[in-house]
Amino acid sequence: MTAISYRVPMIFPGQASQSVGMASDLAAGSGPAAAFLGSVDGILGDDLMEIMAGGPAEVLTETRNAQPAILAHSVAVGLALRELGIFPSLVAGHSLGEFSAAVCAGALAAEDGLRLVRKRGELMFAAGQVVPGTMAAVMGLPGDQVADICSRVAADGGVVVLANHNSETQVAISGDIAAVKAAGEALTAAGARRVIPLNVSGAFHSPLLAGAAGEFAEFLDRVPVADAEVPLVANVTASEVTAAGDLKAGFARQLTAPVLWHDIMNHIAAGPGTKVVLEVGPGKVLSNLARRAYPEIKFLPVGTVADLEAVPGLLQENLGPAR
């Protein structure tokens, strides 16, 4: 077993990080990452790995597929990092990424994480069919102002809330279609640089998912969750949690509560000695989001075999010799 050489904060991406061909190089290799990816279809009882490798993109993008695909890729990279002797000092994940983070922190078995996010994706999609909703990204206004404008629009009827607080001036709103449209117009009038409709199947992280959240909590009750081996900075509170009960409560609240990503990243960046943060999984959305806000920290996306080969040298360059 490889001796522990580095412990660094790790962040895990959420939905929209998927792409056709994801994790194919990891699956073609050997070791624990390839072994785990080879077990995915058997765990889920379908051909997700084939969809990840060859698409089509519209099938991979379906919520029920995208969520377990991203978790599978992220967990595989986490396993490969452990094989290299690179372990988390704390973890956080954006929305569905919190489940990848929990697996990496030892709070969830990988197979349970896959089943959880598959169920989560199915419930989120179904909720959007029963109560249609949508989301929009808002650029150029602070979160507090966006939340206030959403409250004023909702007071006239409908549902629209701040759903993702991604950075100081990038947020997402969520709610019923008419209210999100009205809020977008009000936000544009208030000076938002852009309001961009998102291609989603429902009003995620809003009260419109209350029914799905209840069903998910019932499913979650049957899944074993352990205390985390390292702190997880939770979506719904932006505070560190390790206790199994607190983790489970946060997983259940996620569907209707906003993702406090800006506060989570502020917490991670303020940690003692934080010089490097690894983004573990497909893409580099979270790293790109963070680099401008925290120029003193090196954000390293790790999602491919080439990234894995490069990361030990990059950690040595930024952190010094392994210990």
Phi, psi and omega in degrees: 000136182293135177292148178296126181244323180222144169234119184222155174297142179231134177240150190232129186286161178252195185300148184094358175271354182288152174204149179298132183099356183301137175068005183297320180292325177293318181294331182278353183270210179225177179093188187294329179295311180295321180297317178296312180299327177292343180264351190299311183296323178294323179293317185270342180074031177209198185245047182301319182298324177294320178294319178299319184285319189235358180075209005292160186302322183292332177283318177299325183286342176305135187306320182294337178263318184299319185294308177293332178296315180293318177297316181300315180297314183296316180295320179299317178295319177301319177295320179293323177296318178299321179298331178276355182086023181248117188237157178282146169266330167201166185223157171203152179219143182278111179057247181300334178300340178296331178286322173299317179298319181294323176296313181297330181274002177081011181272337180231137169293145184302319181293325177290323176299317178299312182294323180297312184284333172297312178297317179302314179297319179296317181292321179295318178295314181298322179299323179291335176283325181282314179234093185301137178208176182205179180220162175212143174273142182236122182249136168097005175232144177292153184302320181299319180292319178298315180299320180294317180294320177299319179298319181291321178294317181294333179296338178272003179117147181093180182233125170206130185220161169289123187254317180229120174259089192277324179204183183303325183228024175227117181224172172231144175247159187211146177164198178287158192300315182293318182291322177295321177296315180295320178295320178300318178294318179293322180291321177297317178297331181277357175113008177301136181292317178210146169234115190243115175301140180257144181275080181234163185263005180184182183266076184292149180058043177219167178300342180292348178260018182300318180297315178297321180297321178296316178295321180294320178299322177295317178295319181297327180301335183268001184253128179291130174237130180256167171299141179286145179284335175226158182298142172248126179273110195282144178305316192274345181233343186059025178242158181284132176228149174227334184291137183304318181297321179291321177298314182297318179298320179293320177301319183289324183283339186310318190296332182249353183257154178289151174274115185270055188295322179300315179293323178299313181292324174300319180296314181295316183296330181277355182297149182298123176075017180288110179244331183224137173232132177263131170265114192255110179134193185287143173078187180216032182300313184291322178296315179298322179294325188271334190300319180290324184284330185229069185295343180281351182250140177269119177258122184243108173288133180230104183221352184230169176300320179297319177299316181297322179293328184275333192295323178301318178295320179293322177293319178297320180297322186263336185243350184093184184299150177297149181238000000 
